[in-house]
């Protein structure tokens, strides 16, 4: 797949962008390089390779116990934020009234 000058002009028009003739030539070239790279990637043999939801998955994350302790996290977060508050009322930040 490749993009033509007309494709670039059409996308620019749809996006309501003014693009100079010089930029259209540059965009056409650069976007076609990107599409060429994507085409090369699609030709890679991935048979037998398991898909990943994330490249950051590790055994440590998968094996840890999922324990939620929201109260401690929320209280610590609120206490840290309250250090920067001008005024607090109970557990809420009191801010000046805005508008009418």
PDB file as gemmi writes it, atoms N, CA and C in Angstrom:
CRYST1    1.000    1.000    1.000  90.00  90.00  90.00 P 1                      
ATOM      1  N   UNK A   1       0.849  -1.183   0.000  1.00  0.00           N  
ATOM      2  CA  UNK A   1       0.000   0.000   0.000  1.00  0.00           C  
ATOM      3  C   UNK A   1       0.888   1.237   0.000  1.00  0.00           C  
ATOM      4  N   UNK A   2       0.494   2.215  -0.766  1.00  0.00           N  
ATOM      5  CA  UNK A   2       1.210   3.482  -0.745  1.00  0.00           C  
ATOM      6  C   UNK A   2       0.215   4.622  -0.912  1.00  0.00           C  
ATOM      7  N   UNK A   3       0.630   5.774  -0.471  1.00  0.00           N  
ATOM      8  CA  UNK A   3      -0.217   6.966  -0.549  1.00  0.00           C  
ATOM      9  C   UNK A   3       0.230   7.846  -1.706  1.00  0.00           C  
ATOM     10  N   UNK A   4      -0.739   8.448  -2.361  1.00  0.00           N  
ATOM     11  CA  UNK A   4      -0.433   9.368  -3.451  1.00  0.00           C  
ATOM     12  C   UNK A   4      -0.538  10.808  -2.951  1.00  0.00           C  
ATOM     13  N   UNK A   5      -0.118  11.712  -3.803  1.00  0.00           N  
ATOM     14  CA  UNK A   5      -0.244  13.139  -3.494  1.00  0.00           C  
ATOM     15  C   UNK A   5      -1.710  13.482  -3.237  1.00  0.00           C  
ATOM     16  N   UNK A   6      -2.606  12.883  -4.016  1.00  0.00           N  
ATOM     17  CA  UNK A   6      -4.040  13.133  -3.856  1.00  0.00           C  
ATOM     18  C   UNK A   6      -4.550  12.628  -2.499  1.00  0.00           C  
ATOM     19  N   UNK A   7      -4.013  11.498  -2.033  1.00  0.00           N  
ATOM     20  CA  UNK A   7      -4.397  10.975  -0.711  1.00  0.00           C  
ATOM     21  C   UNK A   7      -4.008  11.963   0.389  1.00  0.00           C  
ATOM     22  N   UNK A   8      -2.792  12.496   0.301  1.00  0.00           N  
ATOM     23  CA  UNK A   8      -2.315  13.454   1.298  1.00  0.00           C  
ATOM     24  C   UNK A   8      -3.192  14.709   1.269  1.00  0.00           C  
ATOM     25  N   UNK A   9      -3.505  15.195   0.068  1.00  0.00           N  
ATOM     26  CA  UNK A   9      -4.347  16.386  -0.057  1.00  0.00           C  
ATOM     27  C   UNK A   9      -5.743  16.138   0.518  1.00  0.00           C  
ATOM     28  N   UNK A  10      -6.286  14.941   0.286  1.00  0.00           N  
ATOM     29  CA  UNK A  10      -7.628  14.602   0.789  1.00  0.00           C  
ATOM     30  C   UNK A  10      -7.639  14.563   2.320  1.00  0.00           C  
ATOM     31  N   UNK A  11      -6.628  13.931   2.906  1.00  0.00           N  
ATOM     32  CA  UNK A  11      -6.550  13.860   4.372  1.00  0.00           C  
ATOM     33  C   UNK A  11      -6.383  15.258   4.962  1.00  0.00           C  
ATOM     34  N   UNK A  12      -5.553  16.065   4.334  1.00  0.00           N  
ATOM     35  CA  UNK A  12      -5.348  17.439   4.812  1.00  0.00           C  
ATOM     36  C   UNK A  12      -6.664  18.219   4.753  1.00  0.00           C  
ATOM     37  N   UNK A  13      -7.405  18.036   3.677  1.00  0.00           N  
ATOM     38  CA  UNK A  13      -8.678  18.733   3.540  1.00  0.00           C  
ATOM     39  C   UNK A  13      -9.675  18.263   4.602  1.00  0.00           C  
ATOM     40  N   UNK A  14      -9.743  16.947   4.820  1.00  0.00           N  
ATOM     41  CA  UNK A  14     -10.649  16.402   5.845  1.00  0.00           C  
ATOM     42  C   UNK A  14     -10.289  16.899   7.245  1.00  0.00           C  
ATOM     43  N   UNK A  15      -8.996  17.084   7.484  1.00  0.00           N  
ATOM     44  CA  UNK A  15      -8.533  17.565   8.791  1.00  0.00           C  
ATOM     45  C   UNK A  15      -8.533  19.083   8.868  1.00  0.00           C  
ATOM     46  N   UNK A  16      -8.967  19.718   7.784  1.00  0.00           N  
ATOM     47  CA  UNK A  16      -9.030  21.181   7.713  1.00  0.00           C  
ATOM     48  C   UNK A  16      -7.653  21.805   7.961  1.00  0.00           C  
ATOM     49  N   UNK A  17      -6.635  21.205   7.308  1.00  0.00           N  
ATOM     50  CA  UNK A  17      -5.257  21.678   7.440  1.00  0.00           C  
ATOM     51  C   UNK A  17      -4.789  22.272   6.124  1.00  0.00           C  
ATOM     52  N   UNK A  18      -4.079  23.383   6.192  1.00  0.00           N  
ATOM     53  CA  UNK A  18      -3.433  23.934   4.999  1.00  0.00           C  
ATOM     54  C   UNK A  18      -2.040  23.323   4.931  1.00  0.00           C  
ATOM     55  N   UNK A  19      -1.779  22.625   3.827  1.00  0.00           N  
ATOM     56  CA  UNK A  19      -0.485  21.977   3.653  1.00  0.00           C  
ATOM     57  C   UNK A  19       0.103  22.473   2.335  1.00  0.00           C  
ATOM     58  N   UNK A  20       1.312  22.967   2.400  1.00  0.00           N  
ATOM     59  CA  UNK A  20       1.971  23.488   1.194  1.00  0.00           C  
ATOM     60  C   UNK A  20       2.352  22.337   0.262  1.00  0.00           C  
ATOM     61  N   UNK A  21       2.590  22.659  -1.009  1.00  0.00           N  
ATOM     62  CA  UNK A  21       3.005  21.648  -1.994  1.00  0.00           C  
ATOM     63  C   UNK A  21       4.302  20.969  -1.558  1.00  0.00           C  
ATOM     64  N   UNK A  22       5.220  21.755  -1.017  1.00  0.00           N  
ATOM     65  CA  UNK A  22       6.496  21.204  -0.558  1.00  0.00           C  
ATOM     66  C   UNK A  22       6.271  20.199   0.575  1.00  0.00           C  
ATOM     67  N   UNK A  23       5.385  20.540   1.528  1.00  0.00           N  
ATOM     68  CA  UNK A  23       5.100  19.627   2.638  1.00  0.00           C  
ATOM     69  C   UNK A  23       4.383  18.373   2.161  1.00  0.00           C  
ATOM     70  N   UNK A  24       3.518  18.503   1.155  1.00  0.00           N  
ATOM     71  CA  UNK A  24       2.815  17.335   0.627  1.00  0.00           C  
ATOM     72  C   UNK A  24       3.826  16.328   0.080  1.00  0.00           C  
ATOM     73  N   UNK A  25       4.832  16.811  -0.620  1.00  0.00           N  
ATOM     74  CA  UNK A  25       5.865  15.924  -1.159  1.00  0.00           C  
ATOM     75  C   UNK A  25       6.617  15.234  -0.028  1.00  0.00           C  
ATOM     76  N   UNK A  26       6.953  15.993   1.019  1.00  0.00           N  
ATOM     77  CA  UNK A  26       7.661  15.417   2.179  1.00  0.00           C  
ATOM     78  C   UNK A  26       6.781  14.397   2.889  1.00  0.00           C  
ATOM     79  N   UNK A  27       5.521  14.748   3.148  1.00  0.00           N  
ATOM     80  CA  UNK A  27       4.606  13.841   3.850  1.00  0.00           C  
ATOM     81  C   UNK A  27       4.380  12.567   3.056  1.00  0.00           C  
ATOM     82  N   UNK A  28       4.235  12.712   1.743  1.00  0.00           N  
ATOM     83  CA  UNK A  28       4.021  11.534   0.897  1.00  0.00           C  
ATOM     84  C   UNK A  28       5.197  10.571   1.033  1.00  0.00           C  
ATOM     85  N   UNK A  29       6.396  11.103   0.965  1.00  0.00           N  
ATOM     86  CA  UNK A  29       7.594  10.280   1.081  1.00  0.00           C  
ATOM     87  C   UNK A  29       7.706   9.621   2.456  1.00  0.00           C  
ATOM     88  N   UNK A  30       7.549  10.427   3.502  1.00  0.00           N  
ATOM     89  CA  UNK A  30       7.699   9.906   4.864  1.00  0.00           C  
ATOM     90  C   UNK A  30       6.617   8.878   5.208  1.00  0.00           C  
ATOM     91  N   UNK A  31       5.373   9.176   4.855  1.00  0.00           N  
ATOM     92  CA  UNK A  31       4.287   8.240   5.164  1.00  0.00           C  
ATOM     93  C   UNK A  31       4.436   6.936   4.377  1.00  0.00           C  
ATOM     94  N   UNK A  32       4.906   7.022   3.148  1.00  0.00           N  
ATOM     95  CA  UNK A  32       5.129   5.802   2.374  1.00  0.00           C  
ATOM     96  C   UNK A  32       6.265   4.965   2.943  1.00  0.00           C  
ATOM     97  N   UNK A  33       7.283   5.612   3.531  1.00  0.00           N  
ATOM     98  CA  UNK A  33       8.341   4.862   4.223  1.00  0.00           C  
ATOM     99  C   UNK A  33       7.757   4.106   5.420  1.00  0.00           C  
ATOM    100  N   UNK A  34       6.886   4.786   6.181  1.00  0.00           N  
ATOM    101  CA  UNK A  34       6.256   4.159   7.351  1.00  0.00           C  
ATOM    102  C   UNK A  34       5.387   2.983   6.914  1.00  0.00           C  
ATOM    103  N   UNK A  35       4.576   3.192   5.885  1.00  0.00           N  
ATOM    104  CA  UNK A  35       3.725   2.110   5.388  1.00  0.00           C  
ATOM    105  C   UNK A  35       4.551   0.943   4.849  1.00  0.00           C  
ATOM    106  N   UNK A  36       5.695   1.241   4.224  1.00  0.00           N  
ATOM    107  CA  UNK A  36       6.591   0.190   3.753  1.00  0.00           C  
ATOM    108  C   UNK A  36       7.141  -0.628   4.908  1.00  0.00           C  
ATOM    109  N   UNK A  37       7.493   0.055   5.985  1.00  0.00           N  
ATOM    110  CA  UNK A  37       8.008  -0.646   7.173  1.00  0.00           C  
ATOM    111  C   UNK A  37       6.923  -1.533   7.780  1.00  0.00           C  
ATOM    112  N   UNK A  38       5.697  -1.020   7.852  1.00  0.00           N  
ATOM    113  CA  UNK A  38       4.584  -1.811   8.377  1.00  0.00           C  
ATOM    114  C   UNK A  38       4.343  -3.029   7.492  1.00  0.00           C  
ATOM    115  N   UNK A  39       4.445  -2.855   6.191  1.00  0.00           N  
ATOM    116  CA  UNK A  39       4.285  -3.975   5.266  1.00  0.00           C  
ATOM    117  C   UNK A  39       5.361  -5.029   5.508  1.00  0.00           C  
ATOM    118  N   UNK A  40       6.602  -4.592   5.724  1.00  0.00           N  
ATOM    119  CA  UNK A  40       7.684  -5.547   6.038  1.00  0.00           C  
ATOM    120  C   UNK A  40       7.398  -6.294   7.327  1.00  0.00           C  
ATOM    121  N   UNK A  41       6.880  -5.592   8.340  1.00  0.00           N  
ATOM    122  CA  UNK A  41       6.564  -6.253   9.607  1.00  0.00           C  
ATOM    123  C   UNK A  41       5.463  -7.292   9.437  1.00  0.00           C  
ATOM    124  N   UNK A  42       4.500  -7.000   8.570  1.00  0.00           N  
ATOM    125  CA  UNK A  42       3.388  -7.938   8.382  1.00  0.00           C  
ATOM    126  C   UNK A  42       3.843  -9.214   7.679  1.00  0.00           C  
ATOM    127  N   UNK A  43       5.024  -9.204   7.062  1.00  0.00           N  
ATOM    128  CA  UNK A  43       5.541 -10.378   6.373  1.00  0.00           C  
ATOM    129  C   UNK A  43       6.387 -11.278   7.280  1.00  0.00           C  
ATOM    130  N   UNK A  44       6.636 -10.828   8.504  1.00  0.00           N  
ATOM    131  CA  UNK A  44       7.449 -11.612   9.434  1.00  0.00           C  
ATOM    132  C   UNK A  44       6.662 -12.852   9.866  1.00  0.00           C  
ATOM    133  N   UNK A  45       7.326 -13.992   9.848  1.00  0.00           N  
ATOM    134  CA  UNK A  45       6.701 -15.241  10.256  1.00  0.00           C  
ATOM    135  C   UNK A  45       6.594 -15.270  11.785  1.00  0.00           C  
ATOM    136  N   UNK A  46       5.373 -15.223  12.287  1.00  0.00           N  
ATOM    137  CA  UNK A  46       5.152 -15.247  13.732  1.00  0.00           C  
ATOM    138  C   UNK A  46       4.482 -16.543  14.177  1.00  0.00           C  
ATOM    139  N   UNK A  47       4.536 -17.556  13.323  1.00  0.00           N  
ATOM    140  CA  UNK A  47       3.911 -18.833  13.659  1.00  0.00           C  
ATOM    141  C   UNK A  47       4.575 -19.429  14.902  1.00  0.00           C  
ATOM    142  N   UNK A  48       3.752 -19.837  15.849  1.00  0.00           N  
ATOM    143  CA  UNK A  48       4.253 -20.442  17.080  1.00  0.00           C  
ATOM    144  C   UNK A  48       4.623 -19.431  18.154  1.00  0.00           C  
ATOM    145  N   UNK A  49       4.435 -18.155  17.890  1.00  0.00           N  
ATOM    146  CA  UNK A  49       4.760 -17.121  18.878  1.00  0.00           C  
ATOM    147  C   UNK A  49       3.463 -16.660  19.532  1.00  0.00           C  
ATOM    148  N   UNK A  50       3.414 -16.742  20.855  1.00  0.00           N  
ATOM    149  CA  UNK A  50       2.222 -16.339  21.606  1.00  0.00           C  
ATOM    150  C   UNK A  50       2.067 -14.823  21.583  1.00  0.00           C  
ATOM    151  N   UNK A  51       0.851 -14.322  21.330  1.00  0.00           N  
ATOM    152  CA  UNK A  51       0.645 -12.869  21.386  1.00  0.00           C  
ATOM    153  C   UNK A  51       0.788 -12.345  22.813  1.00  0.00           C  
ATOM    154  N   UNK A  52       1.268 -11.118  22.936  1.00  0.00           N  
ATOM    155  CA  UNK A  52       1.431 -10.482  24.240  1.00  0.00           C  
ATOM    156  C   UNK A  52       0.446  -9.331  24.378  1.00  0.00           C  
ATOM    157  N   UNK A  53      -0.116  -9.194  25.578  1.00  0.00           N  
ATOM    158  CA  UNK A  53      -0.952  -8.033  25.864  1.00  0.00           C  
ATOM    159  C   UNK A  53      -0.063  -6.851  26.213  1.00  0.00           C  
ATOM    160  N   UNK A  54       1.125  -7.135  26.746  1.00  0.00           N  
ATOM    161  CA  UNK A  54       2.062  -6.091  27.122  1.00  0.00           C  
ATOM    162  C   UNK A  54       3.464  -6.675  27.128  1.00  0.00           C  
ATOM    163  N   UNK A  55       4.426  -5.881  26.766  1.00  0.00           N  
ATOM    164  CA  UNK A  55       5.809  -6.347  26.818  1.00  0.00           C  
ATOM    165  C   UNK A  55       6.369  -6.245  28.233  1.00  0.00           C  
ATOM    166  N   UNK A  56       5.584  -5.706  29.156  1.00  0.00           N  
ATOM    167  CA  UNK A  56       6.051  -5.500  30.527  1.00  0.00           C  
ATOM    168  C   UNK A  56       5.658  -6.638  31.464  1.00  0.00           C  
ATOM    169  N   UNK A  57       5.050  -7.685  30.941  1.00  0.00           N  
ATOM    170  CA  UNK A  57       4.614  -8.801  31.782  1.00  0.00           C  
ATOM    171  C   UNK A  57       5.845  -9.550  32.285  1.00  0.00           C  
ATOM    172  N   UNK A  58       5.865  -9.787  33.584  1.00  0.00           N  
ATOM    173  CA  UNK A  58       6.945 -10.564  34.170  1.00  0.00           C  
ATOM    174  C   UNK A  58       6.345 -11.602  35.100  1.00  0.00           C  
ATOM    175  N   UNK A  59       7.135 -12.595  35.437  1.00  0.00           N  
ATOM    176  CA  UNK A  59       6.673 -13.654  36.336  1.00  0.00           C  
ATOM    177  C   UNK A  59       6.258 -13.079  37.687  1.00  0.00           C  
ATOM    178  N   UNK A  60       6.970 -12.047  38.140  1.00  0.00           N  
ATOM    179  CA  UNK A  60       6.674 -11.436  39.434  1.00  0.00           C  
ATOM    180  C   UNK A  60       5.258 -10.858  39.460  1.00  0.00           C  
ATOM    181  N   UNK A  61       4.877 -10.186  38.399  1.00  0.00           N  
ATOM    182  CA  UNK A  61       3.553  -9.576  38.336  1.00  0.00           C  
ATOM    183  C   UNK A  61       2.477 -10.652  38.247  1.00  0.00           C  
ATOM    184  N   UNK A  62       2.733 -11.686  37.450  1.00  0.00           N  
ATOM    185  CA  UNK A  62       1.732 -12.728  37.252  1.00  0.00           C  
ATOM    186  C   UNK A  62       1.533 -13.598  38.484  1.00  0.00           C  
ATOM    187  N   UNK A  63       2.559 -13.728  39.324  1.00  0.00           N  
ATOM    188  CA  UNK A  63       2.461 -14.627  40.463  1.00  0.00           C  
ATOM    189  C   UNK A  63       2.095 -13.934  41.771  1.00  0.00           C  
ATOM    190  N   UNK A  64       2.073 -12.606  41.791  1.00  0.00           N  
ATOM    191  CA  UNK A  64       1.765 -11.924  43.047  1.00  0.00           C  
ATOM    192  C   UNK A  64       0.281 -12.026  43.365  1.00  0.00           C  
ATOM    193  N   UNK A  65      -0.032 -11.965  44.647  1.00  0.00           N  
ATOM    194  CA  UNK A  65      -1.414 -11.994  45.092  1.00  0.00           C  
ATOM    195  C   UNK A  65      -2.030 -10.608  44.901  1.00  0.00           C  
ATOM    196  N   UNK A  66      -3.236 -10.571  44.382  1.00  0.00           N  
ATOM    197  CA  UNK A  66      -3.903  -9.304  44.081  1.00  0.00           C  
ATOM    198  C   UNK A  66      -4.733  -8.882  45.296  1.00  0.00           C  
ATOM    199  N   UNK A  67      -4.147  -8.047  46.158  1.00  0.00           N  
ATOM    200  CA  UNK A  67      -4.810  -7.584  47.375  1.00  0.00           C  
ATOM    201  C   UNK A  67      -5.064  -6.091  47.241  1.00  0.00           C  
ATOM    202  N   UNK A  68      -6.297  -5.699  47.471  1.00  0.00           N  
ATOM    203  CA  UNK A  68      -6.662  -4.292  47.367  1.00  0.00           C  
ATOM    204  C   UNK A  68      -6.817  -3.731  48.774  1.00  0.00           C  
ATOM    205  N   UNK A  69      -6.073  -2.676  49.061  1.00  0.00           N  
ATOM    206  CA  UNK A  69      -6.188  -1.988  50.343  1.00  0.00           C  
ATOM    207  C   UNK A  69      -6.395  -0.514  50.039  1.00  0.00           C  
ATOM    208  N   UNK A  70      -7.587  -0.214  49.513  1.00  0.00           N  
ATOM    209  CA  UNK A  70      -7.888   1.146  49.077  1.00  0.00           C  
ATOM    210  C   UNK A  70      -7.829   2.157  50.212  1.00  0.00           C  
ATOM    211  N   UNK A  71      -8.312   1.786  51.388  1.00  0.00           N  
ATOM    212  CA  UNK A  71      -8.390   2.759  52.473  1.00  0.00           C  
ATOM    213  C   UNK A  71      -7.017   3.302  52.837  1.00  0.00           C  
ATOM    214  N   UNK A  72      -6.033   2.440  52.935  1.00  0.00           N  
ATOM    215  CA  UNK A  72      -4.691   2.899  53.292  1.00  0.00           C  
ATOM    216  C   UNK A  72      -4.106   3.775  52.193  1.00  0.00           C  
ATOM    217  N   UNK A  73      -4.282   3.363  50.921  1.00  0.00           N  
ATOM    218  CA  UNK A  73      -3.743   4.137  49.817  1.00  0.00           C  
ATOM    219  C   UNK A  73      -4.420   5.499  49.712  1.00  0.00           C  
ATOM    220  N   UNK A  74      -5.737   5.530  49.848  1.00  0.00           N  
ATOM    221  CA  UNK A  74      -6.479   6.786  49.737  1.00  0.00           C  
ATOM    222  C   UNK A  74      -6.107   7.722  50.877  1.00  0.00           C  
ATOM    223  N   UNK A  75      -6.027   7.195  52.100  1.00  0.00           N  
ATOM    224  CA  UNK A  75      -5.685   8.038  53.247  1.00  0.00           C  
ATOM    225  C   UNK A  75      -4.280   8.613  53.110  1.00  0.00           C  
ATOM    226  N   UNK A  76      -3.326   7.820  52.685  1.00  0.00           N  
ATOM    227  CA  UNK A  76      -1.963   8.300  52.505  1.00  0.00           C  
ATOM    228  C   UNK A  76      -1.924   9.376  51.423  1.00  0.00           C  
ATOM    229  N   UNK A  77      -2.621   9.136  50.322  1.00  0.00           N  
ATOM    230  CA  UNK A  77      -2.674  10.098  49.224  1.00  0.00           C  
ATOM    231  C   UNK A  77      -3.319  11.395  49.698  1.00  0.00           C  
ATOM    232  N   UNK A  78      -4.435  11.301  50.414  1.00  0.00           N  
ATOM    233  CA  UNK A  78      -5.144  12.488  50.897  1.00  0.00           C  
ATOM    234  C   UNK A  78      -4.287  13.257  51.898  1.00  0.00           C  
ATOM    235  N   UNK A  79      -3.627  12.537  52.785  1.00  0.00           N  
ATOM    236  CA  UNK A  79      -2.772  13.200  53.764  1.00  0.00           C  
ATOM    237  C   UNK A  79      -1.631  13.963  53.077  1.00  0.00           C  
ATOM    238  N   UNK A  80      -1.042  13.356  52.057  1.00  0.00           N  
ATOM    239  CA  UNK A  80       0.039  14.029  51.327  1.00  0.00           C  
ATOM    240  C   UNK A  80      -0.477  15.265  50.600  1.00  0.00           C  
ATOM    241  N   UNK A  81      -1.642  15.162  49.992  1.00  0.00           N  
ATOM    242  CA  UNK A  81      -2.211  16.303  49.286  1.00  0.00           C  
ATOM    243  C   UNK A  81      -2.638  17.404  50.245  1.00  0.00           C  
ATOM    244  N   UNK A  82      -3.111  17.024  51.420  1.00  0.00           N  
ATOM    245  CA  UNK A  82      -3.590  18.032  52.366  1.00  0.00           C  
ATOM    246  C   UNK A  82      -2.475  18.971  52.826  1.00  0.00           C  
ATOM    247  N   UNK A  83      -1.233  18.543  52.685  1.00  0.00           N  
ATOM    248  CA  UNK A  83      -0.109  19.409  53.033  1.00  0.00           C  
ATOM    249  C   UNK A  83      -0.073  20.652  52.147  1.00  0.00           C  
ATOM    250  N   UNK A  84      -0.642  20.549  50.950  1.00  0.00           N  
ATOM    251  CA  UNK A  84      -0.630  21.662  49.994  1.00  0.00           C  
ATOM    252  C   UNK A  84      -1.944  22.433  49.969  1.00  0.00           C  
ATOM    253  N   UNK A  85      -2.941  21.974  50.725  1.00  0.00           N  
ATOM    254  CA  UNK A  85      -4.255  22.615  50.706  1.00  0.00           C  
ATOM    255  C   UNK A  85      -4.241  23.904  51.514  1.00  0.00           C  
ATOM    256  N   UNK A  86      -4.930  24.902  50.999  1.00  0.00           N  
ATOM    257  CA  UNK A  86      -5.061  26.158  51.725  1.00  0.00           C  
ATOM    258  C   UNK A  86      -6.022  25.974  52.888  1.00  0.00           C  
ATOM    259  N   UNK A  87      -7.107  25.239  52.626  1.00  0.00           N  
ATOM    260  CA  UNK A  87      -8.102  25.026  53.672  1.00  0.00           C  
ATOM    261  C   UNK A  87      -8.764  23.669  53.476  1.00  0.00           C  
ATOM    262  N   UNK A  88      -8.985  22.958  54.582  1.00  0.00           N  
ATOM    263  CA  UNK A  88      -9.654  21.655  54.547  1.00  0.00           C  
ATOM    264  C   UNK A  88     -10.877  21.729  55.451  1.00  0.00           C  
ATOM    265  N   UNK A  89     -11.927  21.022  55.068  1.00  0.00           N  
ATOM    266  CA  UNK A  89     -13.115  20.871  55.901  1.00  0.00           C  
ATOM    267  C   UNK A  89     -13.447  19.396  55.922  1.00  0.00           C  
ATOM    268  N   UNK A  90     -13.335  18.777  57.114  1.00  0.00           N  
ATOM    269  CA  UNK A  90     -13.417  17.328  57.268  1.00  0.00           C  
ATOM    270  C   UNK A  90     -12.368  16.704  56.353  1.00  0.00           C  
ATOM    271  N   UNK A  91     -12.773  15.849  55.421  1.00  0.00           N  
ATOM    272  CA  UNK A  91     -11.803  15.234  54.508  1.00  0.00           C  
ATOM    273  C   UNK A  91     -11.843  15.847  53.117  1.00  0.00           C  
ATOM    274  N   UNK A  92     -12.345  17.070  53.017  1.00  0.00           N  
ATOM    275  CA  UNK A  92     -12.512  17.700  51.719  1.00  0.00           C  
ATOM    276  C   UNK A  92     -11.665  18.959  51.605  1.00  0.00           C  
ATOM    277  N   UNK A  93     -11.264  19.254  50.387  1.00  0.00           N  
ATOM    278  CA  UNK A  93     -10.531  20.483  50.115  1.00  0.00           C  
ATOM    279  C   UNK A  93     -11.565  21.589  49.947  1.00  0.00           C  
ATOM    280  N   UNK A  94     -11.339  22.695  50.629  1.00  0.00           N  
ATOM    281  CA  UNK A  94     -12.228  23.829  50.520  1.00  0.00           C  
ATOM    282  C   UNK A  94     -11.591  24.824  49.575  1.00  0.00           C  
ATOM    283  N   UNK A  95     -12.347  25.175  48.528  1.00  0.00           N  
ATOM    284  CA  UNK A  95     -11.823  26.088  47.508  1.00  0.00           C  
ATOM    285  C   UNK A  95     -12.742  27.279  47.363  1.00  0.00           C  
ATOM    286  N   UNK A  96     -12.237  28.393  46.852  1.00  0.00           N  
ATOM    287  CA  UNK A  96     -13.075  29.562  46.666  1.00  0.00           C  
ATOM    288  C   UNK A  96     -14.172  29.277  45.634  1.00  0.00           C  
ATOM    289  N   UNK A  97     -15.303  29.917  45.835  1.00  0.00           N  
ATOM    290  CA  UNK A  97     -16.431  29.784  44.921  1.00  0.00           C  
ATOM    291  C   UNK A  97     -16.061  30.407  43.573  1.00  0.00           C  
ATOM    292  N   UNK A  98     -16.422  29.727  42.491  1.00  0.00           N  
ATOM    293  CA  UNK A  98     -16.117  30.196  41.146  1.00  0.00           C  
ATOM    294  C   UNK A  98     -17.405  30.640  40.456  1.00  0.00           C  
ATOM    295  N   UNK A  99     -17.348  31.670  39.658  1.00  0.00           N  
ATOM    296  CA  UNK A  99     -18.500  32.095  38.857  1.00  0.00           C  
ATOM    297  C   UNK A  99     -19.535  32.818  39.694  1.00  0.00           C  
ATOM    298  N   UNK A 100     -20.760  32.812  39.162  1.00  0.00           N  
ATOM    299  CA  UNK A 100     -21.834  33.555  39.845  1.00  0.00           C  
ATOM    300  C   UNK A 100     -22.671  32.707  40.743  1.00  0.00           C  
TER     301      UNK A 100                                                      
END                                                                             
